[in-house]
């Protein structure tokens, strides 16, 4: 019995104690990561997004010109254009909204709120009505049914937890005839390619590091979301890194 107890004690010290120590260290590192990630992301995101938005400048200008044309009121009307932007970041898109726009913004990282307020002040005709520091998967209680003229998302759907739930919310909050405008990077359009393979292999790494699903299938989910009319264009943006080249831009009408 003493020999068995000695062996058990040896196994415990040799295997259990180190594994328990490793587990504790990993838990501590994970806690630190969760606390630092919003801070680091708020510092890095403006730099990365500014470059990416620059790469898609032409497509972005076309997208927002269509948003301007969709405005249901004259620019000199006192009636507001009601819109919501998902994942606004620092407010890269504020310059493109029509005059007299009332804009609610959804941004999970609350550290962007100061930048949003500062950038919005540059555009007197743009009113930020809400800053919702949350995901867009469930906006009930914050945004009413059939209340908005437009919803905008640029380079955001890759990082939401549930694209299907987000699109369901977009459909709910749009007025009949309201439109959802988007530019998103997706899984490569060239299936069975080396890029496709590497996206699948590296997807867990990018998600754990930046919360980005580089191989998301946004188009397929949008096609099934129930919109009355869906129009989009798929294209590769050559200026972007190969893993992020495939984009889709367009609009869906309720």
C-alpha positions in Angstrom: 0.0 0.0 0.0 2.8 2.4 0.9 4.4 1.7 -2.5 1.1 2.5 -4.3 0.7 5.7 -2.3 4.3 6.7 -3.2 3.6 6.1 -6.9 0.3 8.1 -6.8 2.1 10.9 -5.0 4.8 10.8 -7.7 2.3 10.9 -10.5 0.4 13.7 -8.8 3.6 15.8 -8.5 4.9 14.9 -11.9 1.7 15.4 -14.0 -1.2 16.9 -12.0 0.6 19.8 -10.4 2.2 21.0 -13.6 -1.1 20.7 -15.5 -3.0 22.6 -12.8 -0.3 25.3 -12.8 -0.5 25.6 -16.6 -4.3 25.8 -16.4 -4.1 28.6 -13.9 -1.6 30.5 -16.0 -3.7 30.2 -19.1 -6.8 31.4 -17.2 -4.9 34.4 -16.0 -3.6 35.2 -19.5 -7.1 34.8 -20.9 -8.5 37.2 -18.3 -5.7 39.7 -19.2 -6.5 39.3 -22.9 -10.2 40.0 -22.4 -9.4 43.2 -20.5 -6.7 44.4 -22.9 -8.3 43.4 -26.2 -10.9 46.3 -26.3 -8.1 48.8 -25.5 -5.6 47.4 -28.0 -8.3 47.0 -30.7 -9.4 50.6 -30.2 -5.8 51.7 -30.8 -5.1 49.5 -33.8 -8.5 49.5 -35.6 -8.4 53.1 -36.7 -5.1 52.5 -38.5 -6.1 49.3 -40.1 -9.6 50.4 -41.1 -8.4 53.7 -42.5 -6.1 51.7 -44.9 -8.8 49.2 -45.8 -11.4 51.8 -46.3 -8.9 53.6 -48.6 -8.5 50.4 -50.6 -12.3 50.2 -51.2 -12.8 54.0 -51.7 -14.3 53.6 -55.2 -16.8 51.0 -54.1 -17.6 52.9 -51.0 -18.4 56.1 -52.9 -20.6 54.2 -55.2 -22.4 52.6 -52.3 -23.1 55.9 -50.5 -24.2 57.6 -53.8 -26.9 55.0 -54.0 -27.8 55.7 -50.4 -28.1 59.4 -51.2 -30.4 58.6 -54.1 -32.5 56.4 -51.9 -33.3 59.3 -49.6 -37.1 59.6 -49.5 -37.2 63.3 -48.6 -35.8 66.5 -50.3 -32.6 67.8 -48.8 -34.3 71.0 -47.7 -37.0 69.1 -45.8 -37.2 69.3 -42.1 -38.0 65.6 -41.9 -35.0 63.6 -40.8 -33.4 60.7 -42.7 -33.4 57.8 -40.1 -30.5 55.4 -40.3 -28.4 53.0 -38.3 -24.8 51.9 -38.8 -23.5 48.6 -37.5 -19.9 48.6 -36.3 -19.2 52.3 -36.9 -15.8 52.2 -35.3 -14.5 55.8 -35.2 -17.0 57.1 -37.7 -15.2 56.6 -41.0 -18.5 56.8 -42.9 -20.0 59.9 -41.3 -18.9 62.2 -44.2 -21.1 60.2 -46.6 -24.5 60.5 -45.0 -27.3 62.7 -46.5 -28.1 66.1 -44.9 -30.5 66.0 -42.0 -29.6 62.4 -41.0 -30.4 61.0 -37.6 -28.0 58.2 -37.1 -28.0 55.5 -34.4 -24.7 53.6 -34.2 -24.1 50.1 -32.9 -20.5 49.6 -31.7 -19.6 46.8 -29.2 -16.4 48.5 -28.2 -17.4 51.4 -25.9 -13.9 52.9 -26.2 -14.9 54.2 -29.7 -17.6 56.5 -28.3 -15.3 59.5 -27.7 -14.0 59.3 -31.3 -17.6 58.9 -32.6 -18.8 62.0 -30.8 -15.7 64.0 -32.0 -16.0 62.9 -35.6 -19.8 63.5 -35.7 -19.2 67.1 -34.5 -17.5 67.8 -37.9 -20.9 67.3 -39.7 -23.5 69.7 -38.3 -26.3 68.1 -40.3 -25.6 64.7 -38.8 -27.2 63.9 -35.5 -26.1 60.9 -33.5 -29.2 59.8 -31.7 -27.9 56.7 -30.0 -24.5 55.0 -29.2 -25.4 51.4 -28.5 -22.3 49.7 -27.0 -23.5 46.2 -27.8 -23.7 43.6 -30.6 -26.4 43.9 -33.3 -27.8 40.4 -32.9 -30.6 41.6 -30.7 -31.6 45.3 -30.7 -35.1 44.8 -29.3 -35.9 47.4 -26.7 -33.4 49.8 -28.3 -34.6 50.1 -31.9 -38.3 49.9 -32.9 -39.8 47.7 -35.6 -40.1 49.2 -39.1 -38.6 52.5 -37.9 -35.5 53.2 -40.2 -35.0 54.3 -43.7 -31.6 52.6 -44.0 -29.1 50.4 -42.3 -25.4 50.5 -43.2 -22.6 48.0 -42.6 -19.1 48.3 -43.9 -16.5 45.7 -43.1 -18.4 44.6 -40.0 -20.2 41.3 -40.7 -16.9 39.3 -40.4 -16.8 40.1 -36.7 -20.4 39.6 -35.6 -21.2 36.5 -33.6 -24.3 35.5 -35.6 -24.7 37.0 -39.1 -28.2 35.4 -39.4 -29.4 37.0 -36.2 -28.0 40.4 -37.3 -29.7 40.3 -40.7 -32.9 39.3 -39.0 -32.7 42.4 -36.9 -31.8 44.6 -39.9 -35.0 43.3 -41.6 -37.1 44.0 -38.5 -36.0 47.6 -37.9 -36.2 48.7 -41.6 -39.4 50.4 -42.8 -41.2 48.7 -45.7 -39.1 49.7 -48.7 -36.1 50.5 -46.5 -32.7 49.4 -47.7 -29.7 47.7 -46.1 -26.4 49.0 -47.7 -23.2 46.9 -47.2 -19.6 46.4 -48.2 -18.1 43.2 -46.6 -15.0 41.0 -47.1 -15.9 37.3 -47.3 -14.6 33.9 -48.0 -12.7 33.9 -51.3 -14.8 33.8 -54.4 -12.3 31.3 -55.9 -13.2 28.0 -54.3 -10.8 25.1 -54.2 -7.9 27.5 -54.4 -4.8 27.9 -52.1 -6.4 31.1 -50.7 -9.5 29.1 -49.8 -7.4 26.5 -48.1 -5.4 29.0 -46.1 -8.5 30.9 -45.1 -9.9 27.8 -43.6 -6.7 26.8 -41.8 -6.0 30.3 -40.4 -9.6 31.2 -39.6 -9.3 30.1 -35.9 -6.2 32.2 -35.5 -7.7 35.4 -36.9 -10.9 34.9 -34.9 -9.0 34.4 -31.6 -6.7 37.3 -32.3 -9.0 39.9 -33.8 -12.5 38.4 -33.7 -12.6 38.2 -37.5 -14.2 35.3 -39.4 -12.0 35.6 -42.6 -14.0 32.8 -44.3 -17.5 34.1 -43.5 -20.2 33.3 -46.1 -22.2 36.5 -45.8 -23.8 36.3 -49.3 -25.4 33.0 -48.7 -26.9 34.1 -45.4 -28.2 37.4 -46.9 -29.9 35.5 -49.7 -31.8 33.5 -47.1 -32.7 36.5 -44.9 -36.1 37.2 -46.5 -35.5 40.6 -48.1 -37.8 41.4 -51.1 -34.9 42.4 -53.3 -31.2 41.7 -53.0 -28.6 43.1 -55.3 -24.8 42.8 -54.8 -21.6 42.6 -56.7 -18.7 40.2 -55.9 -15.2 41.4 -56.7 -11.6 41.0 -55.6 -9.9 44.2 -54.4 -6.3 43.8 -55.6 -4.9 46.3 -53.2 -6.0 44.2 -50.2 -4.0 41.3 -48.8 -4.8 38.0 -50.6 -6.7 36.6 -47.6 -9.0 39.7 -47.5 -9.4 40.4 -51.2 -12.8 39.0 -51.9 -15.5 41.6 -51.2 -19.2 42.0 -51.8 -21.1 45.3 -52.0 -24.7 46.2 -52.7 -28.0 46.6 -51.0 -31.1 44.6 -49.9 -34.6 46.1 -49.9 -37.3 45.1 -47.4 
